[in-house]
């Protein structure tokens, strides 16, 4: 795999922005619990999801 590997270079090029709203980090037992329902009464909309061997991280 090619690409930039220098940490200083990678960090110096970052331009983080704070988006409005409330954010949480959470894990769910299965993909079905991400949608509105008894396990997600607020119907939260994931910004990022990561599927791992242990499960899906949203």
C-alpha positions in Angstrom: 0.0 0.0 0.0 1.4 3.4 -0.9 0.6 6.7 0.7 1.8 9.1 3.3 3.2 7.4 6.4 4.9 10.4 8.1 3.0 11.2 11.2 4.1 14.8 11.3 3.1 15.3 7.7 -0.3 13.7 8.2 -1.0 15.7 11.4 0.1 19.0 9.8 -2.3 18.5 7.0 -5.4 18.0 9.2 -8.0 20.7 9.4 -10.5 19.5 12.0 -13.9 21.2 12.2 -16.4 20.9 15.0 -19.8 20.1 13.6 -22.9 21.2 15.6 -24.9 18.7 17.6 -24.4 16.1 20.2 -22.2 13.1 19.6 -21.7 9.8 21.5 -19.6 6.8 21.0 -21.4 3.5 21.4 -21.5 -0.1 20.4 -24.5 -2.2 19.5 -25.2 -5.9 19.7 -26.3 -6.2 16.0 -27.0 -4.1 13.0 -30.7 -4.1 13.7 -30.4 -2.2 16.9 -29.0 0.9 15.1 -32.5 1.8 13.7 -35.3 3.3 15.7 -37.0 0.7 17.9 -37.0 -0.6 21.5 -33.2 -0.6 21.7 -32.8 2.8 20.1 -35.9 4.8 21.2 -34.3 8.1 20.0 -33.7 6.8 16.5 -30.1 8.1 16.5 -28.5 8.4 13.1 -24.9 7.0 13.0 -22.2 9.2 11.6 -19.5 6.5 11.4 -19.8 2.7 11.4 -17.1 0.1 11.8 -17.7 -3.6 11.3 -15.4 -5.7 13.4 -15.2 -9.4 14.1 -16.7 -8.6 17.5 -19.6 -6.7 15.9 -20.6 -3.4 14.3 -19.4 -0.2 15.9 -21.4 2.9 15.0 
